Amino acid sequence: MKIPEAFSNRMKKWLEPDEYQAFIASYDNMRAQGLRVNRLKICPDSFVQRVDWQLDPVPWTEDGFYYPDTFRPAKHPYYHAGLYYIQEPSAMAPAAILNPQPGEKVLDLCAAPGGKTTQLAAAMKGKGILVVNDNNPNRVKALVKNVELYGVTNAIVTNEIPDRLAEVFPGYFDRILVDAPCSGEGMFRKEPDMVKSWSEQAIEMCCGMQHDILKGAARMLRPGGWLLYSTCTFAPEENEQMIAKFLDEHPDFLVVPIPLYEGWEHGRPEWTLNAGADSRISGTARLWPHRVRGEGHYLALLQKRKDAVATSFSEYTPEKKWKRKELESFYVFVKETLPQWKGLVSGEFAVTMHEDRVFLSPVGLPSLKPLRLARQGWLLGTVKKNRFEPSQAFAMGLVKEDAARVIDFAADDPDVIRYVKGETVMRQVGKGWVLVCVDGFPLGWAKGAGNILKNMYSAGWRWQDGA
């Protein structure tokens, strides 16, 4: 790979000669391919037993695996069932280190396209509140799709800048992930276009964004809460120097040392602007492509001191109580189609409506009215002239046992591919809505009509030949 001369000169300045040579040589190696099992749907051990693929564990997360470069995991029905996310192995580290717990309030501040979001959600096990945000309206579309595909049911998706979020969520979150926009030096092997767009001016521009994002994140974290900052770049300006500057400006934060896996290294205190080296930075971590089976990453785990000044938010109580009549078709659908579904009995979620769309939203949120919302909870479907039409997202958050009528394809059944291509499938099934599954895992909806299965699989999700 031909890399920019200015980048090479920068790295030669930062690294010792032997390490520099090993670093540069790594660009001639094949990059590692990884997938992460979706624990919202299946545990890693069960997944490994179910498939006959060559999978090797990623050391820093129990649900991550390397797979051979010749394998195409996106061309399998299990991918369409959301059983795994295709993810670069080093990119699995930030969410694993932040390690959110069920019941917590968690923010993924720079979330698109959603790989780390789905990893956070799996750790939370559908409990608590997950707010996921991206300020790019085009990227947030991919974020919404991945939230829905992977069966995340406790998420709010926003399209905002950090300062506007901070006005609504002061001191609200237990944990925040800031996977910051960066110059992308660590992704040169994965995304060759990053090589073409790299410049030293881009580093300077990214530093300004990262500084502002961290300031906003600090306002939204409760005392005692954790913030994980990560980048996929090697530039000290965006890593060690950025964290040192943040700590200087926010004395109520401290570095929590990150445990090092094989091949990981401490952050480089000598790369800060402090002439005597900033010892606080040694608790951060670097992943180098010549030392680990993955791309370049930087991680810093910070904690807000428990004695920091707390800020408060006002919990929102909806002014409007949805009348049973407005949702009558929805409740009829649930009774007839999902007799075993327990989603309406939990006190952690409430049925809400926005125009004609029905959501199951987490309770305990502040008012979200000032924000641009892409999703205000789990999108269940749409009310249309006295009938309810379930969404693709609704299907993906269910389990097979919830439904009264199920078509369960085997993974090697040609009809499962026909289904995810959007084609009509011939199957004898009762009249009404049917939950379509592969080996017991939901794929989407169909409507039974005699011996025909009318395909209701989302058009935007369909299998594309040659992709």
FENZI-V889901 format. One record per backbone hydrogen bond with DSSP energy under -0.5 kcal/mol. CO is the residue of the C=O (numbers start at 1). NH is the residue of the N-H. Records with the same first field share a line. If there is no record, write none. Layout:
CO: NH ; NH
//
This chain:
1: 3
4: 8
5: 9
6: 10
7: 11
8: 12
9: 13
10: 14
11: 15
16: 20
17: 21
18: 22
19: 23
20: 24
21: 25
22: 26
23: 26
24: 27
25: 28
26: 29
33: 67
34: 87
35: 65
36: 85
37: 39
38: 41 ; 42
43: 47
44: 48
45: 49
46: 50
47: 51
53: 55
54: 68
56: 66
57: 59
58: 61
61: 64
63: 37
64: 58
65: 35
66: 56
68: 71
71: 73
72: 75
76: 79 ; 80
77: 81
78: 83
79: 82
83: 38
85: 36 ; 87
88: 91
89: 92
90: 93
92: 96
93: 97
94: 98
95: 99
101: 104
104: 106 ; 129
105: 174 ; 175
106: 131
107: 109 ; 177
108: 111 ; 133
111: 114
114: 118
115: 119
116: 120
117: 121
118: 122
119: 123
120: 124
121: 125 ; 126
122: 125
124: 127
127: 103
129: 106 ; 131
130: 132 ; 156
131: 108
132: 158
133: 111
135: 137
136: 140
138: 141 ; 142
139: 143
140: 144
141: 145
142: 146
143: 147
144: 148
145: 149
146: 150
147: 152
148: 151
151: 153
154: 130
156: 132 ; 158
157: 374 ; 375
158: 134
161: 164 ; 165
162: 166
163: 167
164: 168
165: 168 ; 169
169: 172
173: 222
174: 226
175: 107
176: 178 ; 228
177: 109 ; 110 ; 179
178: 180 ; 230
184: 187
185: 188
186: 296
187: 191
191: 194
192: 195 ; 196
193: 197
194: 198
199: 203
200: 204
201: 205
202: 206
203: 207
204: 208
205: 209
206: 210
207: 211
208: 212
209: 213
210: 214
211: 215
212: 216
213: 217
214: 218
215: 219
216: 220
217: 220 ; 221
218: 221
219: 171
220: 172 ; 173
222: 225
225: 304
226: 176
227: 229 ; 302
228: 178
229: 300
230: 180
231: 298
232: 186
235: 238 ; 239
236: 239 ; 241 ; 242
239: 243
240: 244
241: 245
242: 246
243: 247
244: 248
245: 249
246: 250
250: 253
252: 305
254: 303
255: 257
261: 264
265: 286
267: 269
268: 271
269: 272 ; 278
273: 275
274: 277
277: 279
278: 281
279: 282
280: 283
281: 267 ; 284
283: 258
284: 267
285: 299
286: 265 ; 288
287: 297
288: 291 ; 292
292: 294
297: 287
298: 231
299: 285
300: 229 ; 302
301: 256
302: 227
303: 254
304: 224
305: 308
313: 315
314: 367
316: 318
319: 321
320: 322
323: 326 ; 327
325: 328
327: 331
328: 332
329: 333
330: 334
331: 335
332: 336
333: 337 ; 338
334: 338
337: 404
338: 341
342: 345
346: 349
348: 363
350: 361
352: 359
354: 357
356: 383
357: 354
358: 380 ; 381
359: 352 ; 361
360: 378
361: 350
365: 316
368: 371
371: 373
372: 159
375: 157
377: 379
378: 360 ; 380
380: 391
381: 358
382: 384 ; 389
384: 387
387: 384
388: 390
389: 382
391: 395
392: 396
393: 397
394: 397
395: 398
399: 402
400: 403
402: 340 ; 341
405: 435
406: 408
407: 409 ; 437
409: 439
410: 413
413: 416 ; 417
414: 418
415: 419
416: 420
417: 421
418: 423
419: 422
420: 463
425: 427 ; 453
427: 429
432: 448
434: 436 ; 446
435: 407
436: 443 ; 444
437: 409
438: 441
440: 400
441: 438
444: 436
445: 456
446: 434
447: 454
448: 432
449: 452
450: 429
451: 427
452: 449 ; 454
453: 425
454: 447
458: 461
459: 462
463: 465
464: 467
//
